[in-house]
């Protein structure tokens, strides 16, 4: 698998409407659904079954469930070493678990599905950088 294949697949989702728990290109997805869809396209079947989740799942359930799942299937890396195609997680506040995901296009831009919008490219500006919670490399990608 190559970094450019992951990025190209993520970019093919641009414009997909936001749909909570969705994971279908062109139909609807949330941030996790985007990552799941890219995984299916570049790796194959999903690595684990996903239970239903509410929009407030991270606050209600506590724990770092998204980060733990990422660590089970991706290689954790230092945030400052993240680059093109790496998965990044965000937390809205320091005392909350990570609950948003995106895929880096390069060190300054990422693709994500944001509630109330659609899958889009966004600059990884100061606000997003302050909310970074972790970075992960796709399996099969070398440094």
One Martini backbone bead per residue (centre of mass of N, CA, C, O) as a GRO file, in nm:
protein
  143
    1UNK     BB    1   0.099   0.035   0.019
    2UNK     BB    2   0.026   0.377  -0.052
    3UNK     BB    3  -0.007   0.697   0.031
    4UNK     BB    4  -0.146   0.794  -0.238
    5UNK     BB    5  -0.385   0.594  -0.215
    6UNK     BB    6  -0.512   0.708   0.038
    7UNK     BB    7  -0.548   0.998  -0.058
    8UNK     BB    8  -0.715   0.938  -0.312
    9UNK     BB    9  -0.948   0.806  -0.163
   10UNK     BB   10  -1.020   1.039   0.023
   11UNK     BB   11  -1.072   1.243  -0.215
   12UNK     BB   12  -1.318   1.071  -0.333
   13UNK     BB   13  -1.505   1.182  -0.078
   14UNK     BB   14  -1.555   1.447  -0.163
   15UNK     BB   15  -1.884   1.572  -0.076
   16UNK     BB   16  -1.977   1.391   0.127
   17UNK     BB   17  -2.216   1.366   0.331
   18UNK     BB   18  -2.323   1.404   0.643
   19UNK     BB   19  -2.349   1.091   0.842
   20UNK     BB   20  -2.437   0.934   1.098
   21UNK     BB   21  -2.272   0.622   1.068
   22UNK     BB   22  -2.164   0.654   0.800
   23UNK     BB   23  -1.999   0.461   0.491
   24UNK     BB   24  -2.073   0.615   0.199
   25UNK     BB   25  -1.983   0.706  -0.090
   26UNK     BB   26  -2.190   0.986  -0.175
   27UNK     BB   27  -2.403   0.946   0.072
   28UNK     BB   28  -2.252   0.894   0.372
   29UNK     BB   29  -2.062   1.039   0.657
   30UNK     BB   30  -1.837   1.020   0.900
   31UNK     BB   31  -1.530   1.022   1.023
   32UNK     BB   32  -1.526   0.713   1.064
   33UNK     BB   33  -1.649   0.637   0.787
   34UNK     BB   34  -1.416   0.739   0.621
   35UNK     BB   35  -1.200   0.550   0.732
   36UNK     BB   36  -1.351   0.289   0.668
   37UNK     BB   37  -1.369   0.333   0.359
   38UNK     BB   38  -1.068   0.350   0.305
   39UNK     BB   39  -0.996   0.079   0.418
   40UNK     BB   40  -1.164  -0.093   0.222
   41UNK     BB   41  -1.018   0.011  -0.040
   42UNK     BB   42  -0.699  -0.052   0.058
   43UNK     BB   43  -0.743  -0.337   0.233
   44UNK     BB   44  -1.054  -0.411   0.321
   45UNK     BB   45  -1.195  -0.542   0.551
   46UNK     BB   46  -1.303  -0.486   0.843
   47UNK     BB   47  -1.145  -0.537   1.158
   48UNK     BB   48  -1.425  -0.451   1.307
   49UNK     BB   49  -1.696  -0.428   1.477
   50UNK     BB   50  -1.951  -0.174   1.495
   51UNK     BB   51  -2.112  -0.008   1.711
   52UNK     BB   52  -2.342   0.172   1.803
   53UNK     BB   53  -2.361   0.542   1.803
   54UNK     BB   54  -2.364   0.840   1.949
   55UNK     BB   55  -2.285   1.171   1.936
   56UNK     BB   56  -2.203   1.136   2.270
   57UNK     BB   57  -2.017   0.884   2.325
   58UNK     BB   58  -1.757   1.001   2.462
   59UNK     BB   59  -1.894   1.140   2.704
   60UNK     BB   60  -2.070   0.897   2.806
   61UNK     BB   61  -1.837   0.659   2.810
   62UNK     BB   62  -1.564   0.714   2.801
   63UNK     BB   63  -1.271   0.689   2.725
   64UNK     BB   64  -1.035   0.572   2.460
   65UNK     BB   65  -1.181   0.422   2.210
   66UNK     BB   66  -1.064   0.542   1.949
   67UNK     BB   67  -0.764   0.514   2.022
   68UNK     BB   68  -0.769   0.210   2.076
   69UNK     BB   69  -0.858   0.127   1.792
   70UNK     BB   70  -0.626   0.255   1.640
   71UNK     BB   71  -0.400   0.086   1.791
   72UNK     BB   72  -0.501  -0.195   1.680
   73UNK     BB   73  -0.474  -0.100   1.342
   74UNK     BB   74  -0.248   0.100   1.399
   75UNK     BB   75   0.041   0.299   1.414
   76UNK     BB   76   0.174   0.461   1.651
   77UNK     BB   77   0.263   0.812   1.656
   78UNK     BB   78   0.405   1.095   1.656
   79UNK     BB   79   0.272   1.392   1.585
   80UNK     BB   80   0.549   1.520   1.465
   81UNK     BB   81   0.553   1.259   1.243
   82UNK     BB   82   0.325   1.334   1.081
   83UNK     BB   83   0.180   1.256   0.755
   84UNK     BB   84   0.103   1.151   0.476
   85UNK     BB   85  -0.198   0.951   0.544
   86UNK     BB   86  -0.235   0.997   0.827
   87UNK     BB   87  -0.388   0.949   1.123
   88UNK     BB   88  -0.608   1.173   1.304
   89UNK     BB   89  -0.681   1.292   1.631
   90UNK     BB   90  -0.945   1.451   1.825
   91UNK     BB   91  -1.008   1.691   2.086
   92UNK     BB   92  -1.210   1.935   2.229
   93UNK     BB   93  -1.094   1.860   2.517
   94UNK     BB   94  -0.870   1.770   2.758
   95UNK     BB   95  -1.115   1.604   2.928
   96UNK     BB   96  -1.158   1.451   2.656
   97UNK     BB   97  -1.205   1.234   2.431
   98UNK     BB   98  -1.152   1.118   2.142
   99UNK     BB   99  -1.389   1.206   1.836
  100UNK     BB  100  -1.195   1.277   1.588
  101UNK     BB  101  -1.121   1.236   1.230
  102UNK     BB  102  -0.832   1.219   1.003
  103UNK     BB  103  -0.655   1.278   0.686
  104UNK     BB  104  -0.356   1.336   0.571
  105UNK     BB  105  -0.206   1.508   0.305
  106UNK     BB  106  -0.029   1.685   0.489
  107UNK     BB  107   0.108   1.881   0.739
  108UNK     BB  108  -0.138   2.118   0.658
  109UNK     BB  109  -0.357   1.887   0.571
  110UNK     BB  110  -0.704   1.763   0.570
  111UNK     BB  111  -0.947   1.500   0.593
  112UNK     BB  112  -1.305   1.538   0.666
  113UNK     BB  113  -1.600   1.480   0.867
  114UNK     BB  114  -1.838   1.732   0.939
  115UNK     BB  115  -2.075   1.842   1.110
  116UNK     BB  116  -2.290   2.005   0.877
  117UNK     BB  117  -2.139   1.877   0.630
  118UNK     BB  118  -1.864   1.761   0.445
  119UNK     BB  119  -1.632   1.629   0.282
  120UNK     BB  120  -1.308   1.784   0.353
  121UNK     BB  121  -1.072   2.013   0.318
  122UNK     BB  122  -0.819   2.121   0.562
  123UNK     BB  123  -0.655   2.313   0.760
  124UNK     BB  124  -0.387   2.269   1.002
  125UNK     BB  125  -0.440   2.470   1.219
  126UNK     BB  126  -0.418   2.590   1.533
  127UNK     BB  127  -0.680   2.468   1.638
  128UNK     BB  128  -0.628   2.175   1.548
  129UNK     BB  129  -0.350   2.140   1.683
  130UNK     BB  130  -0.460   2.176   1.979
  131UNK     BB  131  -0.659   1.898   1.928
  132UNK     BB  132  -0.458   1.693   1.918
  133UNK     BB  133  -0.440   1.326   2.018
  134UNK     BB  134  -0.327   1.168   1.752
  135UNK     BB  135  -0.118   0.927   1.567
  136UNK     BB  136  -0.140   0.717   1.260
  137UNK     BB  137  -0.036   0.435   1.085
  138UNK     BB  138  -0.073   0.248   0.836
  139UNK     BB  139  -0.069  -0.050   0.737
  140UNK     BB  140   0.228  -0.100   0.540
  141UNK     BB  141   0.374   0.160   0.635
  142UNK     BB  142   0.650   0.329   0.615
  143UNK     BB  143   0.833   0.592   0.728
   0.00000   0.00000   0.00000
